Every structure is written in C-alpha cells, then in structure tokens.
Amino acid sequence: MTRIALFAINTSWYQSNLALYYLREMVRDQSYEISMRSFSISDLYMDVLKGIYNTQADVLCFSAYIWNRVYLENILPDVRALMPKAIIIIGGPEAGHLSQYADKAVIGAGEARFEAMALGSFTNLNLEPEPLHLKDVPFAYHPEDKQVLSGKILYYETSRGCPFSCAYCLSATDDRDELRFDYRSEQDLGKLYRELDALEALQPRTVKFVDRSFNAHPNYAREMWKMLMSKPRSCEWHFEIYPELMSETDIELLAEAPPALMRLETGIQSCDDAINLAVGRNSNWSKAKTMLKLLKERTRVVVHADLLYGLPDQDLQSVFDSIDELSTCFPEEIQLGMLKILPDTPMVEIAQKRGWLWAENPPYEVLQTDTLSFAELRLLDSYARVLNLYWNKGEFMPQWEKLLKKHKASDVIRATIQQHEKDGFALHSISKHNRSKVFESVVNSFGLSFS
C-alpha cells in the first residue's frame, strides 16, 4: 500500500498544524497508509531527519510558512538525498519559495488539489480542480487525535477571506467570503455545536480560531460566543476581532462570559488612523478605544492588543503615542511587533517605492524605513521586550495603574530600559525576583511607592 506522510515542523512543541489534518481527511477514504509527524524547529536536526526517513513513505508532505522555511531549506536537500524516489509536496504560504526542493509546490488552498492528486495515485501533480468552499471541507479532527493534541494549541476555522485589505497581510488580496455555517440554519448550528464539543474533547490548552476578523459577521460571531457560554468549558477559546465592529450588544453578551473562557486578539496596529490608512487599513481609534475600555470594565474576557512599528509615515514619537494611548485601556497583553514585508503582499510595492530595507529571509522584518532608522527600530525592539516582561506577565498591574495616573507608558518603558542597563540585566531571561527589583527601582524613580 502506498504510504503518505504528513509533516509539521512547528515553532514550539505546543503548536499544531491544521492544514495537515485537513489533508488527512481529504484522503482518509482512499487506499493509502497515512501517518502524521510533528516536530519543532528547536528539535535536533538529525532527530527530525531520522523521523522523516523512518516513515519510508512514498509521498512526503510538508507545510511551509515564515517560521520554518529556513529550516526546510536546510533539511529538504538531505531528505531528497536519502529518499530519492519519494514524491515531495510542499504547501503553505512559503511553498512557492521552496519549489526547487519539491515535486509539487501547492500555492493557495490545497484540499481539493491534494484529493485529486491522490485519486490519480500521484501520477499527475498538476491537476487544478475548483477549490472547495469551506463548508465542504471535512472537519479536521477525530477522537484518537487527543493523544497528540491534548495540552496543545488547536487551530480551527469557521470563515475564509477578509473584508479588509491591510497591505502587510497575506489576506490583503483574498476576496473570499466563505462561512462554514449558516447561523440562520438550525441544522448548521447543530453541526457547529457538535464540532465545538469535539474540539473541546481533545483537551487542548487553547482553541485558536484562524478566521481573519472573526466578528466581520457580527451575528455569526455572537452565535458562536453564545454556544461557548451555554455550558462550562475546559479550555480557552481565542478569536481575532476588530474592536471597531463591536457594539453594546456584544459587550452585554460578553459580560456573561466566565473568566478564562475567551481571549480576544485585537489588531490595533497604530492609534493614528492616518497611519493605518496608509496601508489600506480603515480604523477608528476613538471607537476601538471605547470598546476596549468597555471590555475591560464590564467583561472578564482576556484582551490581547497588537501594535506594529515600521508602518509608513510612522516615526518614533508616533509609536510612543500609540503605546501611551493603548495602555490607558489596560488590555491584559500589549504586543508591540515589527512590521514584516511578506512576499506576495501589497506591502512589498509600498516598501519598494519608499526605498525601505528589509530582511531577504523569513520573517522578512523591516531594517529601515524612510522615517525610522535601523537604530530606532532596534530601540523599539527593546520597548517590545519591556512590555513582554513587565506588562504581559501581569505581575505589576497595580504599579502600572498607579504610574499611568500621572505618567506616560512610553516614559515608564524608557526608564525601565535605563534601569536594566544600570543593573546589567539583559532584556530577556530575567528572573521574577530580579524583575521585581528592577521595577521597584523604576516605580521609586517616579516618586511612588512600589507596594
């Protein structure tokens, strides 16, 4: 029997790969012996190579994205040398950049194409059937997956496409508007309820919805949230939302959610609407700020808020202003991330026209813009690390609340960086004890008591 091996090389042991579970389901009823293996990029190289080789599979399938592409570039030539007769198929956002190592690089949705290749015994790798609508893609998981997925982040999607056109995003040119379920159909709602229960039965640490702008269809989102709140749940459920699209109806609903049930990831990027508009993102910071504050005041959901640095027309002060504005909403987490110039996104053309520099290899981070120097971007790296160490861990929120009554968050972060330099601590791998010592010194420097 022909053997197919599906390989995920993740960034961490607790991650999983939804795409490979889809592929497994697409060929489950065909006459193949299917195996799945997961590794992480921190695993020993020879252990991963041995794991791939030991499958002795006839068809080897790899999922490629920005965090594992370099790893795959290194290992695939050795896989080819050891298994010269195997068919290598690569899918995912970075597949096109690895085509020289593959018999087939699948660009875009791959479920229907993989099924067609399998039906033809992989003798024709260039079949191009119509992509499946998300509602026709089989549910990815089975009860026996619990052994592998328990305690990990489990990925799930209920929509494809995005109504927005943010230039830096892989969904910028994705004009699909596919919903897995019709929230007006009792039959579909029943199917959704069963899938949510099946996900929870796998005992993941978190179920993360990969839907872009989950609440772009507000009624759809509310039905999902109601189902999750309809009975006690054993894991966290993570959604990426636009706070500007929320209303009082959403706040009233989410106010009923118990603690630790839901995490909302809110992509703010910049609190300056003009800067967001320069990358095609229509934002309304005033509305978003109101919703973030209401989420904090009236609900118990965890809010993770994203900011980007390196955007067009953004200078140091505008980044500081966004940090200062967002911090007044007191989200549980603030992630300050560097802009990435992802291939095949409109951001490439914008960056080229402005004469920017960015890394040639994944994750394609900006090196210099027309308004931010390399040194200034590296300074903002330090601001991001301080937020991770002193805000996102949740250890010093009473002190932050006291500080922000009279001071700006960016000034507190600057003082924390200076205190690290004075004490000789790097901005990573610092113990909780030393974090407390550092932040106590920072709080005292502003004339306040730490306790």
TORPAZA-520665 format. One line per field, with one value per residue (C-alpha): residue in three letters; x, y, z. Coordinates in steps of 0.02 Angstrom, whole numbers, padded with zeros to 5 digits. Example, Ala and Ser with C-alpha at 12.3 -4.5 7.8 and 13.67 -1.06 7.14 Angstrom:
# residues 2
resn: (ALA:SER)
x: (00615:00684)
y: (-00225:-00053)
z: (00390:00357)
//
This chain:
# residues 451
resn: (MET:THR:ARG:ILE:ALA:LEU:PHE:ALA:ILE:ASN:THR:SER:TRP:TYR:GLN:SER:ASN:LEU:ALA:LEU:TYR:TYR:LEU:ARG:GLU:MET:VAL:ARG:ASP:GLN:SER:TYR:GLU:ILE:SER:MET:ARG:SER:PHE:SER:ILE:SER:ASP:LEU:TYR:MET:ASP:VAL:LEU:LYS:GLY:ILE:TYR:ASN:THR:GLN:ALA:ASP:VAL:LEU:CYS:PHE:SER:ALA:TYR:ILE:TRP:ASN:ARG:VAL:TYR:LEU:GLU:ASN:ILE:LEU:PRO:ASP:VAL:ARG:ALA:LEU:MET:PRO:LYS:ALA:ILE:ILE:ILE:ILE:GLY:GLY:PRO:GLU:ALA:GLY:HIS:LEU:SER:GLN:TYR:ALA:ASP:LYS:ALA:VAL:ILE:GLY:ALA:GLY:GLU:ALA:ARG:PHE:GLU:ALA:MET:ALA:LEU:GLY:SER:PHE:THR:ASN:LEU:ASN:LEU:GLU:PRO:GLU:PRO:LEU:HIS:LEU:LYS:ASP:VAL:PRO:PHE:ALA:TYR:HIS:PRO:GLU:ASP:LYS:GLN:VAL:LEU:SER:GLY:LYS:ILE:LEU:TYR:TYR:GLU:THR:SER:ARG:GLY:CYS:PRO:PHE:SER:CYS:ALA:TYR:CYS:LEU:SER:ALA:THR:ASP:ASP:ARG:ASP:GLU:LEU:ARG:PHE:ASP:TYR:ARG:SER:GLU:GLN:ASP:LEU:GLY:LYS:LEU:TYR:ARG:GLU:LEU:ASP:ALA:LEU:GLU:ALA:LEU:GLN:PRO:ARG:THR:VAL:LYS:PHE:VAL:ASP:ARG:SER:PHE:ASN:ALA:HIS:PRO:ASN:TYR:ALA:ARG:GLU:MET:TRP:LYS:MET:LEU:MET:SER:LYS:PRO:ARG:SER:CYS:GLU:TRP:HIS:PHE:GLU:ILE:TYR:PRO:GLU:LEU:MET:SER:GLU:THR:ASP:ILE:GLU:LEU:LEU:ALA:GLU:ALA:PRO:PRO:ALA:LEU:MET:ARG:LEU:GLU:THR:GLY:ILE:GLN:SER:CYS:ASP:ASP:ALA:ILE:ASN:LEU:ALA:VAL:GLY:ARG:ASN:SER:ASN:TRP:SER:LYS:ALA:LYS:THR:MET:LEU:LYS:LEU:LEU:LYS:GLU:ARG:THR:ARG:VAL:VAL:VAL:HIS:ALA:ASP:LEU:LEU:TYR:GLY:LEU:PRO:ASP:GLN:ASP:LEU:GLN:SER:VAL:PHE:ASP:SER:ILE:ASP:GLU:LEU:SER:THR:CYS:PHE:PRO:GLU:GLU:ILE:GLN:LEU:GLY:MET:LEU:LYS:ILE:LEU:PRO:ASP:THR:PRO:MET:VAL:GLU:ILE:ALA:GLN:LYS:ARG:GLY:TRP:LEU:TRP:ALA:GLU:ASN:PRO:PRO:TYR:GLU:VAL:LEU:GLN:THR:ASP:THR:LEU:SER:PHE:ALA:GLU:LEU:ARG:LEU:LEU:ASP:SER:TYR:ALA:ARG:VAL:LEU:ASN:LEU:TYR:TRP:ASN:LYS:GLY:GLU:PHE:MET:PRO:GLN:TRP:GLU:LYS:LEU:LEU:LYS:LYS:HIS:LYS:ALA:SER:ASP:VAL:ILE:ARG:ALA:THR:ILE:GLN:GLN:HIS:GLU:LYS:ASP:GLY:PHE:ALA:LEU:HIS:SER:ILE:SER:LYS:HIS:ASN:ARG:SER:LYS:VAL:PHE:GLU:SER:VAL:VAL:ASN:SER:PHE:GLY:LEU:SER:PHE:SER)
x: (00000:00064:00116:00085:00175:00117:00247:00226:00382:00314:00396:00356:00304:00132:00079:-00013:-00045:-00225:-00183:-00109:-00263:-00368:-00260:-00276:-00465:-00468:-00389:-00449:-00567:-00438:-00321:-00170:-00072:-00066:00048:00073:00227:00255:00423:00481:00620:00711:00722:00891:00917:00967:00818:00700:00788:00781:00596:00561:00670:00597:00424:00491:00340:00310:00235:00308:00203:00270:00184:00291:00271:00386:00444:00501:00552:00738:00732:00651:00779:00913:00832:00743:00903:00954:00779:00793:00964:00906:00737:00764:00609:00488:00368:00389:00239:00251:00105:00077:00117:00303:00281:00322:00493:00535:00481:00658:00652:00481:00398:00247:00228:00044:00002:-00162:-00299:-00240:-00379:-00459:-00293:-00221:-00376:-00363:-00179:-00217:-00362:-00239:-00110:00003:00046:-00014:00035:-00032:-00219:-00315:-00491:-00601:-00556:-00678:-00790:-00751:-00922:-00874:-00705:-00721:-00699:-00514:-00505:-00551:-00560:-00399:-00305:-00320:-00161:-00062:-00161:-00201:-00121:-00078:-00148:-00281:-00325:-00498:-00581:-00760:-00730:-00610:-00570:-00562:-00666:-00516:-00363:-00217:-00065:00050:-00068:-00073:-00262:-00245:-00295:-00408:-00583:-00669:-00815:-00843:-00933:-00928:-01100:-01262:-01308:-01491:-01499:-01541:-01454:-01294:-01300:-01315:-01163:-01066:-01112:-01051:-00887:-00855:-00886:-00772:-00634:-00651:-00650:-00471:-00421:-00318:-00247:-00323:-00435:-00375:-00490:-00385:-00527:-00469:-00578:-00691:-00826:-00839:-01006:-01071:-01222:-01115:-00989:-01124:-01199:-01027:-00999:-01172:-01133:-00969:-01056:-01200:-01109:-00947:-00792:-00622:-00508:-00480:-00555:-00456:-00531:-00454:-00576:-00595:-00649:-00720:-00852:-00913:-01071:-01161:-01245:-01075:-01023:-01185:-01161:-00977:-01014:-01094:-00937:-00848:-00663:-00534:-00660:-00615:-00466:-00494:-00346:-00372:-00264:-00244:-00076:-00075:-00186:-00161:-00297:-00199:-00051:-00165:-00247:-00076:-00076:-00258:-00325:-00482:-00481:-00573:-00465:-00596:-00723:-00594:-00536:-00714:-00741:-00576:-00618:-00791:-00717:-00601:-00734:-00881:-00816:-00693:-00626:-00438:-00391:-00229:-00194:-00070:00032:00153:00308:00386:00225:00227:00240:00273:00413:00472:00351:00200:00244:00264:00096:00011:00088:00029:-00147:-00170:-00101:-00241:-00363:-00265:-00278:-00206:-00071:00008:00112:00224:00280:00390:00313:00355:00365:00287:00312:00158:00076:00045:00166:00312:00269:00242:00411:00500:00428:00485:00660:00647:00765:00704:00773:00781:00742:00593:00519:00558:00569:00596:00775:00749:00608:00603:00550:00632:00818:00892:00947:00772:00692:00814:00765:00584:00635:00684:00515:00431:00535:00495:00309:00328:00424:00334:00158:00108:00154:00025:00140:00144:-00027:-00062:00102:00060:-00110:-00027:00106:-00012:-00118:00018:00145:00152:00183:00322:00414:00398:00465:00611:00652:00642:00765:00884:00867:00908:01065:01113:01087:01170:01019:00978:00800:00766:00786:00773:00702:00543:00645:00756:00607:00530:00692:00706:00526:00529:00675:00579:00422:00526:00613:00443:00419:00296:00299:00306:00181)
y: (00000:00174:00272:00458:00550:00723:00828:00982:01074:01199:01338:01257:01089:01155:01206:01101:01114:01123:01107:00933:00870:00935:00840:00681:00695:00727:00557:00459:00351:00312:00162:00243:00214:00386:00444:00614:00677:00841:00918:01089:01197:01177:00988:00914:00914:00731:00679:00765:00693:00520:00541:00585:00445:00312:00335:00265:00349:00360:00535:00664:00819:00974:01134:01289:01460:01603:01524:01357:01400:01415:01251:01167:01242:01157:00988:00954:00926:00791:00716:00709:00627:00495:00462:00495:00400:00489:00620:00782:00900:01068:01181:01337:01523:01493:01344:01446:01490:01306:01241:01189:01058:00990:00885:00996:01163:01195:01381:01429:01315:01137:01021:00988:00977:00854:00745:00749:00702:00557:00495:00488:00392:00547:00515:00689:00826:00970:00943:01103:01063:01202:01244:01181:01303:01297:01223:01071:01042:00898:00926:00905:00806:00636:00575:00475:00638:00676:00580:00702:00863:00863:01014:01100:01246:01179:01277:01290:01399:01447:01576:01613:01780:01953:02108:02220:02249:02280:02288:02190:02041:01881:01905:02075:02007:01867:01917:01759:01775:01595:01544:01364:01380:01473:01543:01553:01365:01253:01109:01209:01271:01091:01044:01191:01141:00963:01024:01139:00995:00883:01012:01026:00837:00836:00931:01069:01212:01336:01326:01465:01520:01565:01668:01840:01973:01847:01975:02041:01948:02007:01891:01742:01786:01807:01636:01559:01651:01602:01419:01428:01510:01385:01264:01252:01237:01164:01268:01443:01500:01629:01748:01884:02030:02211:02311:02445:02320:02287:02361:02371:02206:02120:02197:02140:01964:01950:02018:01848:01751:01669:01703:01609:01563:01685:01781:01920:01971:02149:02214:02399:02419:02608:02727:02852:02816:02905:02787:02636:02706:02717:02526:02511:02480:02579:02606:02711:02726:02826:02685:02549:02637:02646:02460:02409:02507:02430:02256:02294:02372:02257:02087:01955:01909:01923:02058:02045:02204:02215:02366:02372:02476:02510:02565:02701:02879:02813:02890:02857:02981:02908:02735:02806:02894:02730:02642:02783:02782:02594:02572:02681:02542:02417:02264:02110:02100:02226:02151:02276:02190:02239:02254:02110:02136:01971:01918:01922:02060:02240:02295:02245:02378:02511:02472:02471:02640:02716:02643:02537:02398:02232:02058:01946:01790:01750:01828:01975:02106:02289:02350:02533:02644:02822:02881:02755:02715:02545:02608:02674:02509:02418:02536:02489:02306:02349:02432:02272:02166:02277:02260:02071:02066:02197:02211:02049:01936:02027:02039:02228:02292:02384:02477:02516:02583:02696:02755:02792:02910:03041:02971:02903:02719:02759:02858:02713:02593:02709:02716:02526:02505:02625:02531:02367:02447:02516:02346:02248:02141:02090:02116:01930:01779:01883:01800:01858:01910:02022:02090:02144:02229:02321:02379:02433:02546:02614:02650:02734:02842:02919:02964:02824:02677:02502:02423)
z: (00000:-00045:00109:00135:00275:00330:00421:00529:00585:00710:00808:00975:01047:01098:00922:00794:00607:00547:00362:00379:00471:00326:00202:00303:00298:00111:00077:00228:00124:-00010:-00007:00074:00233:00313:00452:00534:00624:00715:00756:00812:00742:00908:00888:00847:00659:00648:00754:00633:00481:00560:00597:00415:00348:00462:00387:00222:00144:-00043:-00030:00089:00126:00214:00272:00245:00324:00376:00538:00467:00289:00326:00422:00272:00153:00256:00280:00115:00012:00137:00131:-00058:-00050:00073:-00009:-00195:-00252:-00135:-00203:-00106:-00096:-00008:00035:00138:00119:00086:-00032:-00187:-00116:-00091:-00261:-00308:-00170:-00215:-00348:-00320:-00231:-00195:-00193:-00110:-00044:-00063:-00005:-00174:-00265:-00140:-00155:-00345:-00342:-00225:-00332:-00476:-00373:-00378:-00560:-00611:-00488:-00593:-00577:-00541:-00480:-00413:-00232:-00103:-00012:00174:00214:00107:00190:00314:00499:00531:00692:00766:00947:00926:00895:01081:01117:01010:01032:01218:01302:01138:01040:00922:00765:00691:00559:00526:00389:00247:00170:00247:00208:00241:00133:00250:00136:00253:00271:00169:00161:00077:-00092:-00030:-00083:-00024:00095:00147:00306:00365:00442:00411:00581:00524:00496:00644:00555:00534:00713:00771:00668:00740:00917:00886:00813:00961:01080:00977:00987:01174:01195:01128:01287:01206:01308:01183:01030:00916:00776:00623:00548:00495:00577:00663:00703:00525:00527:00697:00710:00662:00798:00928:00894:00918:01081:01145:01112:01206:01353:01355:01469:01569:01459:01498:01385:01319:01152:01053:00923:00816:00809:00756:00909:00794:00737:00913:00987:01153:01106:01105:01270:01352:01285:01332:01506:01540:01492:01640:01673:01569:01434:01295:01231:01105:00997:00936:00795:00832:00739:00765:00862:00721:00593:00455:00478:00467:00312:00227:00224:00173:00348:00388:00575:00702:00857:00951:00931:00963:01122:01186:01155:01234:01390:01399:01379:01525:01635:01604:01548:01605:01433:01409:01284:01185:01086:00942:00889:00741:00716:00547:00462:00327:00395:00570:00671:00849:00926:00837:00903:01078:01060:01014:01163:01276:01205:01206:01382:01453:01402:01509:01397:01480:01346:01229:01089:01002:00843:00697:00525:00408:00220:00169:-00013:-00122:-00019:-00075:00062:-00050:-00179:-00045:00034:-00134:-00184:-00019:-00031:00125:00176:00245:00277:00125:00226:00338:00439:00320:00457:00414:00432:00390:00328:00262:00436:00554:00554:00591:00763:00802:00753:00868:01009:00980:00995:01173:01205:01145:01263:01411:01375:01369:01533:01636:01565:01482:01627:01732:01884:01905:01852:02017:01992:01810:01861:01989:01866:01722:01826:01805:01681:01504:01473:01349:01484:01606:01474:01438:01623:01634:01490:01577:01741:01653:01582:01754:01839:01699:01657:01479:01418:01417:01531:01689:01844:01928:02080:01975:01877:02042:02095:01929:01926:02107:02064:01914:02016:02151:02020:01980:02164:02200:02320:02248:02368)
//
